[in-house]
Every structure is written in C-alpha cells, then in structure tokens.
Amino acid sequence: MADGLGFNGGITAAYGIGDMDRTLKWYQEVLGFELAFREDSVGWAEVTSPAQGVTIGFSPVEKVEVKGGPTLTFGVEDIEATRSTLESRGVEFDGDIVEYPGMVKLTTFYDPDGHKLMLFQALAGDGCG
C-alpha cells in the first residue's frame, strides 16, 4: 500500500437499490450477512459480509442501474456445496460453474436488484481467485 495514506483494510461497495427492506432481508437470510446499521433518514444501510473487512452499503434510488462496474466475488471452500445451498434458498445462477484447471472455479448469480455477484474457489496457491 502507498505510504502515509492510512488504509485500514476495510472496503465498502455501494449499491443503488429499489427496496431497502427486500434487499436487507435477502442479504441477511440468503447470504448470511449481518446488518451493521440502517439509517432511513439518510437513505443508507450497510451489511457486513463473511469476508473480513468487507461491507456492502445500500441506498434507495428511483431507477436501479446495474450495467458494468466491479463484481463482488466471494471466496468459498467448496463452490459446489455453496451453490447448492444458495439454490435451495431460491438463488438462480447464470450458467454452470466454470473451471480454469489449476487456478479457480467461478459461478455467477444476482441479487434481487440484478447486481452481479460471484463465488470463487481457488484451486491452487494462496487462495486468491
């Protein structure tokens, strides 16, 4: 990291969403994230992910735009088992699990507003996708 900037290891992704209640319920009940805080007076809520230091912030918008942008990709120990669990919770995936031998397995799904999310399972090395 660049010297003197004071980065602390945390990162928050911010998503525009259509319905705060629906979104928070989905991230908590389907993905197991925890509500960090919600402040309706300013139109903002955050959930903490299982990935240390990673939160997702939500703000209601009139029209949700999901074109382009980064894709949050969460590392898992067993991608097939995790995908099966999420499918049992009603999550629909975009195609099959893709494997790059000796590197990584990937699979794509979407939140209720259409934000693209992915899972990865590292197949070698230090666990990075």
N, C-alpha and C positions, 0 to 999 in steps of 0.2 A: 504494500500500500504506500501511497505517497506520504512522505514525512510531513508531520505538522498538521494534518487535516483532522485527526481525532476520530476517524471512523471507529464505531464501536461493535461492528459485527452484525448489527441488525439491518433488516431491509423490509420495506413495506411496499407491496404492489397495490395500486389504487384502481378500482373498477367502478365504472358507472353502471348502475343497476336500475331495474324497473320497479321492484317491490322489496323494500327492506325486510319485512317480516319473512317473506318467502325465501329470500336469499340467505338470511341468517339461519333459518330453520334447516335449509338444505346443507349448508356448510357444516353445521353442528351435527345434524342427525345422520347425514350420508357420509361425510368425510371425517367426522370426529373432531373437528376443530373446536376451540373454546372461545366464547365471547370474551374479548378483552375489555371493550367498552362500547357504549352506544349513547349518542347524544343527538336526539331528534331535532333539537332546536337549531343545530348547525348542519343537520343532514349528513351525519358521519357515524360509522360504526367500524370496528375492527375485530377480526378473529385471529387467534394465534394458531398457527399450523403445527403439526407434529415436528416439522423441521425447525431446529433451534434457531431463534432469532428472526424467523420469517413470519410476517403478519400480512393479512390482506385487508385493505380498507375498502369500504363501500360507501357510495354517495348516490342518492337517487337522482336520475336525470330524466328529462322528457322523452328522449329517444336514445336507446342504448345502441352504441356503435361498437362492433366487435371486429372490425376489419384490421388486419395487420397487428403490429405490436408484438411484444415478447410473449412467450408461452411459459407459464409456470409449470415446471417439470419436477415432480417429486420422486425421490429415490425410494425404492421398496426392496425388501429382501427377496420376495417371491412374487413376481409380477402376475403369474397365472392365478395364484391364490387371491391376491389383492383384487384383480379384475373380477374374479368370480364373486367375491364378497360384494363388490360395488354393483355388479349386475343384479345380485339378489336384492339390492336396495333400490333397484329401478334405474340405475345409470345405464345409458346407452353409449356404446363405444363406436368410434369411427373406424371400421375395418378391424383386421386381425392384429395380433401382436406382431411387430416387425423385429426381426433379429439380425444384428450385424455380428456374425460369429467372432468370438474372442473379444468383443467390445461391449455391446449393450443390447438390451431388449427394450422396445418402446411401445406404448399404446396410448391412444388419444381419446378423450371424452370431453364433454361440455357441461358447464354449469347451467342453471335454469335460464340465464340471460344469453346463453350462447358463447360465453367466454371459453376459449380453448384451454384445456388443461391436459397434462400428460403425466404418465408414470414411466419411470425407467428402472431397470435392473442392470447394474454393472456386472459384466461377466469376467472382468479381469482388472488388475491394477488396484488403484487406491479407492475405488468406489465412485469415482466421478463418471458421469454419463458422458 
